[in-house]
């Protein structure tokens, strides 16, 4: 004779854990993919021959550019990351990874606001009308160097940590379901 193990119903927080982390993971993977695309496909063209390539970039990105894409998705990552962290707070192994991911994407956002946005202003708004060619070359090189050292590292770490948190949550859910639906051994 087999019987099912009786358990308490899942709380709202437990039911929201996986969807919250999944939504955050999706945004993080979109952001990471966009950063990789920008790094390997867009930036080589932007920084090919400053200041001439910067002027061409300003013309090309006159309708829409990275500044239209990244800030709203970055804010969404912050909000969804906070919600996902709260939703999985009671599951320690996932919480640690979510905390790491959220910390990294917050660091990336702060670095962007404090370091990269002013340089974008110099290169793509003020440009050669305000700055010398030598200064624009210097700013472009600084931007490229620190992009690799900060934005790529922060985004990659945030995306990987979000994925690990998702896997930990999913694994715990599957194991919980397996133990609650498994028939009792026949004696």
C-alpha positions, -999 to 999 in steps of 0.1 A, spaced: 0 0 0 14 34 -9 5 67 7 16 102 0 35 122 25 14 151 39 31 185 39 19 220 46 9 241 15 36 263 1 35 299 13 31 328 -11 68 336 -7 78 301 -16 55 301 -47 70 335 -58 107 325 -53 113 308 -86 93 332 -108 110 362 -92 145 347 -97 135 336 -132 124 372 -142 156 386 -127 177 360 -145 161 368 -178 169 405 -174 204 397 -164 210 375 -194 196 401 -218 218 428 -202 249 405 -203 242 396 -239 238 432 -248 271 441 -231 289 413 -249 274 424 -282 284 460 -275 319 450 -265 327 428 -295 306 443 -323 299 480 -315 329 492 -295 355 481 -321 338 504 -346 332 533 -321 368 533 -309 385 524 -342 400 558 -349 389 585 -324 379 613 -328 368 606 -364 351 573 -354 334 591 -325 319 617 -348 306 589 -371 292 571 -341 273 602 -330 257 604 -365 249 567 -366 234 566 -330 213 597 -335 180 579 -334 187 553 -307 217 541 -288 230 524 -257 218 552 -235 182 544 -246 186 507 -239 208 502 -208 194 526 -182 158 512 -182 170 476 -182 196 484 -155 169 498 -133 147 468 -140 176 446 -130 180 465 -97 142 463 -89 138 426 -100 171 417 -82 158 432 -49 125 414 -53 142 381 -61 166 385 -31 136 391 -8 117 362 -23 146 337 -18 159 352 15 150 321 35 169 297 12 205 304 23 223 288 -7 203 308 -32 203 339 -11 241 341 -11 242 339 -49 214 364 -54 231 388 -30 264 385 -50 245 390 -83 226 420 -70 258 435 -55 276 431 -89 248 447 -109 245 476 -84 283 481 -87 280 480 -125 253 506 -124 272 529 -100 303 526 -121 283 534 -152 267 565 -136 298 579 -120 325 569 -146 311 560 -180 282 584 -183 304 615 -179 328 601 -206 299 594 -229 289 630 -225 325 641 -234 328 618 -264 293 618 -279 276 651 -268 303 676 -264 328 659 -289 353 678 -310 333 710 -306 344 713 -270 375 690 -266 408 685 -284 414 654 -305 441 643 -281 417 645 -251 390 626 -270 415 599 -278 426 597 -241 390 595 -229 381 568 -255 411 547 -244 402 551 -207 366 542 -215 376 510 -233 401 499 -206 377 504 -177 349 489 -196 367 456 -197 379 459 -161 346 468 -146 314 465 -167 323 432 -183 335 417 -150 305 430 -130 280 419 -157 295 384 -161 296 378 -124 260 391 -119 247 369 -147 265 338 -135 255 343 -99 219 348 -109 220 316 -129 235 297 -100 208 311 -76 182 300 -102 197 265 -103 198 262 -65 162 272 -62 150 249 -90 169 220 -75 154 226 -41 120 228 -56 124 196 -75 138 178 -45 109 191 -23 83 179 -49 100 146 -51 99 140 -14 63 152 -10 49 132 -39 69 100 -35 49 71 -23 58 56 10 78 23 8 57 -8 8 64 -31 37 
